[in-house]
Amino acid sequence: SFSCSQRAVRVKFYRNGDKYFTGLLYPLNFSRYKDFETLLKDLSSSNFCDKRIMPFGVRTIFTLSGIKITSVNQMEEGESYVCSSSNLFVPMDYINQTCNPKW
């Protein structure tokens, strides 16, 4: 949980349903992201946001169990989250992703 003494936490973001993406470590600064929409916009405009996976940018963030996050105050140090363009969560083993494309 969030405390006033915490200025930043490190979290990991995955792309909803992307079995080839191993995650993005992200320093989440609470003073920068007081507004949840700012975080969504920053993630949407970064290289993390693959338009083939998230065509409408990052609109929703879920816990690994599919619970919708609505505030940065819900995010905790060392935890992982799933970003999506929709409200539909794709359940899969995001952390132990070892699937590599065979080109």
Rosetta blueprint (number, residue, H / E / L):
1 S L
2 F L
3 S L
4 C L
5 S L
6 Q L
7 R L
8 A E
9 V E
10 R E
11 V E
12 K E
13 F E
14 Y E
15 R E
16 N L
17 G L
18 D L
19 K L
20 Y L
21 F L
22 T L
23 G L
24 L E
25 L E
26 Y E
27 P E
28 L E
29 N E
30 F L
31 S L
32 R L
33 Y L
34 K L
35 D L
36 F H
37 E H
38 T H
39 L H
40 L H
41 K H
42 D H
43 L H
44 S H
45 S L
46 S L
47 N L
48 F L
49 C L
50 D L
51 K L
52 R L
53 I L
54 M L
55 P L
56 F L
57 G L
58 V L
59 R L
60 T E
61 I E
62 F E
63 T E
64 L L
65 S L
66 G L
67 I L
68 K E
69 I E
70 T L
71 S L
72 V H
73 N H
74 Q H
75 M L
76 E L
77 E L
78 G L
79 E L
80 S E
81 Y E
82 V E
83 C E
84 S E
85 S L
86 S L
87 N L
88 L L
89 F L
90 V L
91 P L
92 M L
93 D L
94 Y L
95 I L
96 N L
97 Q L
98 T L
99 C L
100 N L
101 P L
102 K L
103 W L
